Amino acid sequence: MAMSRPEALQQVATLPWYHSIDLGDSVVTNGQYDHRPYLSHYGLPVDLHGKTVLDIGAASGFFSFELERRGAQVTATELTQWQDHDFAPTYQPDQTPEEGYRYLHQPFDVAKQILGSQAQMKWINIYDISPETVGVFDVVFCGSVLIHLTDPLKALCNIARVTREKAIVATVIQQHESERSIATMVGHESGYCWWIPTRACFELMAVAAGFVGIEWMSDFQLNYRDQPTGPYHGVLHAYPTTDGWTERTRHRDQVCAAYHDATNEQSIPEMLANVRRQEQEKANVTVGRALQAALINVRQQEQEIVQLKDLVAAYERGRFIRLMRFLNRVRHPRS
Ligand SMILES: C[S@@+](CC[C@H](N)C(=O)[O-])C[C@H]1O[C@@H](n2cnc3c(N)ncnc32)[C@H](O)[C@@H]1O
């Protein structure tokens, strides 16, 4: 529902803001994050006049409004309701459905009103994004959404399908082991964050999603507002065609080749041979143990036989002594 600027300004302090947004007149929203000092890491095009831009998972809209400020015609998307998140079945959301609804809907609306923005909001899950549902855009921006998805690769495939020139994708990445294509699963601990890829893994995911050119933009720690902690992020620009590449853009084949050695430390036949060798070693150990047990058994039985022989010998000795005593008594009967 449309509201006047004074009405909207009155609401600002009461709303849950994800972003710190400068609304003018010295009013800055009380965001969980302040992206303004980090903006250069994203490599947003300076001039977006005449371009259409899709901002997926826009939250309170900092990037939508920034992209619009650079001249773009912006469409933002968000989840309709909080429960639409990929939450683990055991996860207790930190917001009630009503609070979540407010978080997703109101801050964007209020900021849009105050800034006089023309950005259009579409309520749609990233898994449902396609040329048929939202259309195709010159630039697609997707910031810090993949970390919240159980299937980030599917989401990247959808992003590729609706990108005409370039996708700008940021997500939480591992700070170390950047050359190895691995991802750490954290869903069992958090219930709302899922995969943390290395840089190599993130780039290869973009390749797998169908992008032909990848440009690594930056990696940096995105701190919470006024706190020296926050998730480590990577930003890449991905191109669905060879148009618009910069000298830093690498072809998908170069990206694959760059990470081949670090990732494929063993070829698949080597891996299989290793597995077979390990299984054989396990079988050898089992057979060895069984043989040892059998040998111990045989030794025990041998000992028992020796003991039995001793017993028989002793018995025989006793019988002989008793016989001699008997004969003695027969020969020398007591009168
Ligand atoms: C961490 S915030 C990032 C906000 C903004 N894109 C940025 O970079 O600052 C993640 C946003 O993604 C949205 N989101 C989470 N799962 C989503 C999904 N399956 N489809 C679309 N948006 C989703 C959340 O509602 C949330 O607003």
Ligand as a Chemical Component Dictionary entry (heavy atoms), coordinates in Angstrom:
data_LIG
# 
_chem_comp.id                   LIG 
_chem_comp.type                 NON-POLYMER 
_chem_comp.pdbx_formal_charge   0 
_chem_comp.three_letter_code    LIG 
# 
loop_
_chem_comp_atom.comp_id 
_chem_comp_atom.atom_id 
_chem_comp_atom.alt_atom_id 
_chem_comp_atom.type_symbol 
_chem_comp_atom.charge 
_chem_comp_atom.model_Cartn_x 
_chem_comp_atom.model_Cartn_y 
_chem_comp_atom.model_Cartn_z 
_chem_comp_atom.pdbx_ordinal 
LIG C1  C1  C 0  21.898 -13.002 3.605  1  
LIG S1  S1  S 1  20.570 -12.215 2.774  2  
LIG C2  C2  C 0  21.379 -11.354 1.483  3  
LIG C3  C3  C 0  20.683 -10.089 1.038  4  
LIG C4  C4  C 0  21.304 -9.385  -0.164 5  
LIG N1  N1  N 0  21.166 -10.170 -1.347 6  
LIG C5  C5  C 0  22.735 -9.032  0.071  7  
LIG O1  O1  O 0  23.623 -9.529  -0.661 8  
LIG O2  O2  O -1 23.016 -8.263  0.978  9  
LIG C6  C6  C 0  19.857 -13.592 1.949  10 
LIG C7  C7  C 0  18.510 -13.306 1.345  11 
LIG O3  O3  O 0  18.171 -14.405 0.507  12 
LIG C8  C8  C 0  16.820 -14.730 0.677  13 
LIG N2  N2  N 0  16.623 -16.145 0.352  14 
LIG C9  C9  C 0  16.921 -17.229 1.106  15 
LIG N3  N3  N 0  16.535 -18.356 0.499  16 
LIG C10 C10 C 0  16.002 -17.990 -0.687 17 
LIG C11 C11 C 0  15.415 -18.694 -1.759 18 
LIG N4  N4  N 0  15.300 -20.027 -1.720 19 
LIG N5  N5  N 0  14.958 -18.004 -2.818 20 
LIG C12 C12 C 0  15.072 -16.661 -2.842 21 
LIG N6  N6  N 0  15.599 -15.916 -1.855 22 
LIG C13 C13 C 0  16.055 -16.570 -0.785 23 
LIG C14 C14 C 0  16.539 -14.410 2.142  24 
LIG O4  O4  O 0  15.176 -14.183 2.377  25 
LIG C15 C15 C 0  17.417 -13.214 2.385  26 
LIG O5  O5  O 0  16.735 -12.011 2.222  27 
# 
loop_
_chem_comp_bond.comp_id 
_chem_comp_bond.atom_id_1 
_chem_comp_bond.atom_id_2 
_chem_comp_bond.value_order 
_chem_comp_bond.pdbx_ordinal 
LIG C1  S1  SING 1  
LIG S1  C2  SING 2  
LIG S1  C6  SING 3  
LIG C2  C3  SING 4  
LIG C3  C4  SING 5  
LIG C4  N1  SING 6  
LIG C4  C5  SING 7  
LIG C5  O1  DOUB 8  
LIG C5  O2  SING 9  
LIG C6  C7  SING 10 
LIG C7  O3  SING 11 
LIG C7  C15 SING 12 
LIG O3  C8  SING 13 
LIG C8  N2  SING 14 
LIG C8  C14 SING 15 
LIG N2  C9  SING 16 
LIG N2  C13 SING 17 
LIG C9  N3  DOUB 18 
LIG N3  C10 SING 19 
LIG C10 C11 SING 20 
LIG C10 C13 DOUB 21 
LIG C11 N4  SING 22 
LIG C11 N5  DOUB 23 
LIG N5  C12 SING 24 
LIG C12 N6  DOUB 25 
LIG N6  C13 SING 26 
LIG C14 O4  SING 27 
LIG C14 C15 SING 28 
LIG C15 O5  SING 29 
# 
